[in-house]
């Protein structure tokens, strides 16, 4: 994602006259502890390795499982447009089953303000705006929250390096990131980023009470355009409910020539 569709930790132009802009906060480099600086440095490097993809598209299969293992399957398509000075724009269109066919989700991620998100509901033939206070709510009944679908801009968090840890035979940095937005459904997130390619392989999400809520595991990475890594399998497990949502991606395409007009609220009902 930079979004759920194109996961990355994103950074635009942050360093200016020795100061860092994180959301609405200005933090002087001298004010950062060694662990905070290292955590931020890791996020910056992860971002640098995924800048410049311009746009991409992919097909997705979503498998929802309840605590008894019963499954329901949805199929979607998505496209993403990279923005030079802001977060990405993303569009998800549901193709089936019948009860969600034609549903479309549009997200404009912002670096220093609340994201703009809309959901088109064909049964009602109307576009519903997702308020910032509802960003922690479930996306289409899945274990992914609306805020998980936004591109994960670096400005949205403060950081701290915790340790190095081996996971599945790979060496990882483990960093803590704390959402700047007080309306986030999470108190903190711990992210495992491999030391070779700076790809996220695991994220632990803690709720507002600081209890472990969910774990996202990313696997089956493939490289595109000789630069951009994408994980084809995402597994989100909710430890508190026993439910899970699995996302499988197929057919990544880059440089589709998408334009701003392909990502407008008025075009949601016409999304094909």
Secondary structure, DSSP 8 states (H G I E B T S, - for coil): --STTS--EE--S--BTTEEEETTEEEEGGGS-HHHHHHHHHHHHHHHTTTT--EEEEEEEEEEE-TT--EEEEEEEEEEE--SSS--EEEEEEEESTTTTT-EEEEE--SSS--EEEEEETTTTEEEEE-GGGTTSBSTTSSSBHHHHS-EEGGGEEEEEEEEEEETTEEEEEEEEEES-TT-S-SEEEEEEETTT--EEEEEEE-TTS-EEEEEEEEEEEEETTTEEEEEEEEEEETTT--EEEEEEEEEEE-----GGGS-GGGGGG--
